[in-house]
Amino acid sequence: MYFIAVSVNHRTADVTLREKLTFQDKDMIRVHEALFETKSILENVILSTCNRTEVYAVVDQIHTGRYYIQRFLARQFNFEVDDIKEMSEVKLGDNAIEHLFRVTSGLDSIVLGETQILGQMRDAFLTAQAAQTTGTIFNELFKQAITFSKKAHHETDIADNAISVSYAAVELAKKMFGKLNKKRALVIGAGEMGELSVLNLKGANVSDITVINRTFSRAQVLAEKHHVHAAPMSELGQLLTTADIVISSTSSEQYIITKDMLEMRHAVTKKTLQIILVDIAVPRDIEPFESTDMEVFIYDVDDLKGLVDANIRERRLAAEAIAERIPTEIDKHNEWVRMLGVVPVIRALREQAMGIQQETMASIDRKLPHLSDRDRKVVSKHTKSIINQMLKQPIKQAKEISDDRNAAAKLQLFQEIFDIEVDTNYQQEAVEKKKRILKQRLLGFES
């Protein structure tokens, strides 16, 4: 059996193509099941986000598995197989495991170290489990990757440093106000930066967000998309009197917010109210001025750039530290896989030995019925101790067999010596499980 990852991502395809290769959430169970029914696939997990669509699979043959995965994607999205081959990258074995860990921990994201992908990978895995398309290998591997990524984010703080201007703006607001859940935010501009600002504000638990744009219909579209408010530009002055956070990113050649407007705000409120204004537009949207008697804090894109550049350096250092840990995780997984054939044998050997111990205790009970409970516990303890001592060396030898190139033959000989029967063939088990599940689905369909 082989592990394979087929990925269409921001490196291999531009956004216009990636948009055409995105599965809808409501279709994910069906899609997992459809891939599972494909030839060569023993286990599969499908990840689909705005920046990547990836298929992770355990397959019985590399070339066949790769072809059928790419053909599956081609048919799902009405592409030619050659088109999918051209826009996807394929990872095998250890490289596929490394890719999974890098993606899950945010090292392969457009925004280095972002944490959203961790939740998306977890959801993809849980969906695959619900669709019964995972088995022994992926149930272990994906849990390992998710646990590793959570720990890596916690220990390195890779995601705690803002590396986008709009995110940095929200981080500045956090430093000023602390919690933002009760603050009112005003986003001026309904373009890409405006949308990012809305998303970052929502990510900081700001619930009262209003979008303003010169073309009111665009503000409405953005507001409806993210379930926030929209207002025409004519209401800007009024909204400034109640806003705590303002992020502006228009393409205007004139100031959107002037010194006079802010002084008017101060006169209307008749008290000192803190407001942070972040101007991420070039040319600037907010007229710069020094506030002496008002709690007005204005930051422009240059103020934020130094913060972002420093944080990018910090994230890169953290990413390097996380990447250095991945080879150890790959070794752990490979060791676990090697032990797959050995563990059932060891379990069967223990069960056989403990069965003999229980039969022996039953015989002692019949021949020495006068034994007290205490005496019986002592005898049972010592017979178990003898068995454990006798099994210690055989179990050690069985574990060492897992690293041998002739492991299968030696493991078979081991079973014959100790007269134990156990199926240690993962691939055969996986094939039988797949047949069983497909049969269940067929029966369910017929009923």
N, C-alpha and C positions, 0 to 999 in steps of 0.2 A: 504494500500500500504506500501511497505517496501523498504528500501535502503540497497543494498548489494554490496560488493566489493570482487571480486575473483582475487587474485594476485599470479603470479609466478614470484619470484624475486631472488636476490642474496642470500637471507637467506634460501629460500626453494628449490632452484635447482642450481646445478653447471653450469658453463658456457657452457659445452657441451650440456646440456639439454636446457638451455635458447636460445642457437643458433637455436635450432629446433622449438622453439615456438615464432618466431618473424615474424610479418606481414610486408610485403613490403608496402612502401608508396603508390605505384600505386594501391594497392588492398584495401585501407582503406575504401573508400566509399562503395564498394561492401560488405566488411566484416561487416560494421556497419548495412547495410540494411539486410544482412542475419541474424544477431543476432536479429534485431528488429522484424523479421518475426517469431521468435521462441516463443513458448508458454510461457506465464507468464510475458514476458518482456514488460513493458510499456514505458520505456525510457532507453537509453544506450549510454555510451561513452567508447571507447576502446583506451587504451594507449599501445603503443608497442615501446620499446627502446631496446638497447643492453643489458640492465640490468634487464628489467622487461617487462612482458606482463600482463596487468590488464584489467578487465572488471568491469565497474561501471554500476549498473542497478537499476532502480525502478521496483519492481516486485509486482504481486498481491498475491503471496504466497511464503513464505520463502523457504521451502523445494523444491517445484517444481521449483522455480526460480534458486536456487543453482544447482540443478541437470541439468537443461537444459543449463545453462551457461557452466558448466563443460563438458557436452556432446558436446556442440558447439565447445569448444576448442579442445576436443579429435578428433572430426571429421575433423576440419580444419587442424590439424597437424598429422593425422594418428596415434593417440595414443589410448589406451584403457581409458575408463572413470576413472577406478580405478587408472591408472597412473597419470592422471591429479589431481585427489583428493589427491594423495600422495605428489605431488610436489607443491601444491597450498595452500594458506591460505585464509580463508573466514572471512570477517568482516561484521557485521550486525549493522544496526541502527546507534547509536552514535559512535560506534567503527569504522564503515565504514566512517563516516564523518571525524573522527579524522585521519584516515588513509589517506584520500584524502588531508587533509590540511598538514599532515606531508610530504607526497610525493611531493606535489606541492611546498612546501617551502624548499625542499632539506634536510629535517631532516631524511629521510629514505634512502638517497643515499649512495653508497659506499664511495664517497668523500663527507663528511658531509658539507652541506650548498652550494653545487654546484648549479649554476643558470640555467644550460642548461635544467634541468627537467621542470622548469617553462615554458619555451618556448615550450617544447614538450607537456606539458599538455594543454597549450593554443591551440596549433595546433590540438590536439586530440579533444578538445571541438568544435573548429570551423569546423572540419571535420564532427563531429556528427551532428552539426547544418545543414551543407550542405546536409547531408544525411537524414535530417528530423527525426532523432532518439532521439532528446531531446524535452522536453516539459516544462511545468510550473516549475517543481521541479529543474531539472538540469540546466535550463537557469539561474535560480537564484543562485543555489548552486555553480556551477563552476565559475561564475563571482565573487562570494564572495571569493572563495578559491584563485583565481588568484590575486584579489585585495589585499587580506590579505598578500599573499606571497611577492608581490612587495613591499608593505609597510614594511614588516618584514625585507627584505633584505636591504632596504634603511635605516631603523632606527637602525639596529644592526650591519651593515657592516660585516655580517657573511661570505660573500664570498670574502672579501678583503684581507684575510690573506692566503698566500700560504701554502698548506699542502701536496704538493708532491714535490719531489726533483727537477723534471724538471720544474714545475711551479715556484718554488722558484728561479731557475736559470734565468728564464725570468723576474721575478720581480727584481732581482739584476740588470739585463741589463736595465730595465726601470729606476731604480734609478740613473744609471750612465748616460744614454743617454736621458732620458725623452721619447719622442715619438719614436717608433721603426719603423714606416712605411717606412722610407727611409734607414734603415740599412740592411746590408747583413749578413746573418746567415749561419753558417756551422754546420751541424749535422753529427757527426762521429759515425757510428754504426746504423744498420738497424733493431735492435731488438725491443722489447716492449718499452724500455726506449727511444730509438731513435724515435719511432713513437710518443710517448707522447710528446717528445721535439718538434717535428714538429707541432703537434696539438696546443701546448701552444704558440709557436712562431706565428702560423697563427692567434691564438686568440688575440695576441697582435698586429695584423695588419702588421706583417713582411711579405712582398711579395716575397723578394729575398732570397730563402732558397735552399741550396744545400745539398744533402745527399751523404755521402761517406761511402763505406763499402769495406772490403777486398774482399768479393764476390760481384762483380759489379752488377750481376743480381738481387741480393737481394735489393741493393740500387735502382735499376730501378723499381722494383715492388713497393717499398714503395713510391718512387717519383711519379709514375704514379697514385697510389691510392689517393694521396693528392695533386696532380697537382703542384709539385715542381720539382726542377732540381736534377739530379743524376750525379755523377762523380766517376771515378775510384780512388783508393787510390794513384796512381802515381801522381795525380794532386794536392795532399794535399798542398805541398809547395807553389805552385802557388796561390791556393785559399786562403792561409793564408795571402797573401799580400794585399788582398782586403776585407777580412772578418772583421766585427766589433764584431760579437758574435760567439763564438765557444762552442758547447756543445758536449762532448764526452762520450760515454757509450759503449765501446767495451769489449770483454772478453780477450783482448791481455795480455800476461804476460810481455810484454816489452812496453816502452813508445811509444806512437803513435806520440806525439809532444814533441820534445826535446828543450833544451835551445838553441842549435845551430840553429835550425830551426827558432826560434823566433828572434834570433839575425840576421839571414839572412834576415828575413822579414824587420827588421829595416834598414838594409843596402840597401835593394832593394828600399824601399819607400823613403829613404833619408830624412825623416821627421818624427816627432813624431805623431803617429796615435794611438788613444786609441783602445784597444781591450780587451774584457772580455772573459776569457776562464774558462768554468765551467766543472770540471772533476767529473762526477758522477759514474765513474767506480771503481771497487775494484777487483784486484789491479789497481792503478791509471794509466791513459792513458797519463797524461801530467807531464813531468819532473818538479818538483818544483824548483824554484830558485827566488832569490831576484832581481828585476829589479830596476836599479838605474837611468838610462837615457832613459828608454822606458816606455811608458804608457801602461804597460801590467799588467792586474789584473787577478790572478789565484785563483780560489776557488775549493776546493775539497768537497767530500761528508760530511766530518766532519764539515766543515764550514757551510754547509747548514742545517745539522741536528738540530743544536741548534735553528735556525730560524724556521724550520718546527715544532719542538716540542712545541715551544712557541706559534706558530700560532694555532696548534691543540687545545691547552688549551683555547685560545681565542675563537675559533669556538665553542667549547663545551659549554662555558659560554653563548655565543650568542644563541646557539641552545636551551639551557635550558630556556632562556628568551622568545624565540619564542614559545616553547612548553607550557609555562605557559599561553599564550594568547589564545590557541586553545579552551579550554573549554568555554570561553566567546563567541567565534565564533559559537560553537555548539549550545549554548543557543539561540543565535540570530537566527540561522537557524530554530531551533525547534519552536521558537516563531512565526516566519514568516509562517511556515507550519500550525501551529494552527490557524493562522489568515486567512488561505486560504478560509475556509468555511464562515468566517464572512465578509470578504471584499465585496464579491458580494451582500450580504444581505444589508450591510451599503450603498453600491452604489445604490442599487435598492430603498432603503428607501429615500435616498437623491433625486434621480430622481423623485420619486413619489411626494415628498414634493415640489420640484421646479416646477413640472408640475402644481400642484395646485396654486402655486404662479403666474405662467405665465397666467393661466386661470383667476385668480383674477384680474391681471393687465389688461387683455383684457376686462373684464367686466367693470372695472373702466374707461377705455378709451371710452367704448360705452356710459356709463351713465354720464361721466364728460368730454365731448370732449373739453371743453374750457380750460382744465388744460394746463399750460405752460410746456415746456420741463423741466424746473427746478423743478416745482411742481411734475411732473411725476417721475423724478429721486429720489426725496425725498420720495415719497410714495413707490416706488419700493425698495429703500434701507431699509425702515422701515419694509416692509412686509418680506423681506429676513431675516432681523435681528430677527423678531418674529419666523420665521421657524427655524433658527439656534439655537435659545434659546430652542425651543420646542424639537429639535432633540438631544440636547446635552446629556441629561440623557439616552434616549433610545440607542444612539450609544455607550455610556460608558458601559451600561449593555450588549450590544451585544458583545463588546470586551472581557468582563469578562467571557462570556459564553464559549469562546474558551479554557479556562483552566479547564472547568468542565468535569467530566467523562461522563456525560450525555449530552455532547455538542450537538450532532446531534438532539436529541429529543427536547431539549430546543430551538435550533435554528429553528426547524420546527414550534414550538409553537409561537415563535417570529414572524415568517413570517405570520402565520395565524392571529395573533392579528392585525398586520398592513396591512393585505391583500396584501402582495407582493409575487410575484412568481419569484424564481431564483433557478437554479441548482447549489447546493454547493458541489456536489459529485465529487471530483477530480478524483477518480479512474474511475468512469463512463465516465467522460470527456476524460480521457487518453485512455480508451478502444475505445471510439468512434473515437478519432483522429487516433488511430492506424488502425482501420478498414478503415477509409477514405483514409489514405496514401497508405495502401496495395491495396485498390481498384484502386487508381490512377495509381499505378505502374503496376497493372495487365492490366488496360486499355491501358497504354502506351506501354506495351509489345505486346498486341494484335494488336495495330495499326501499 
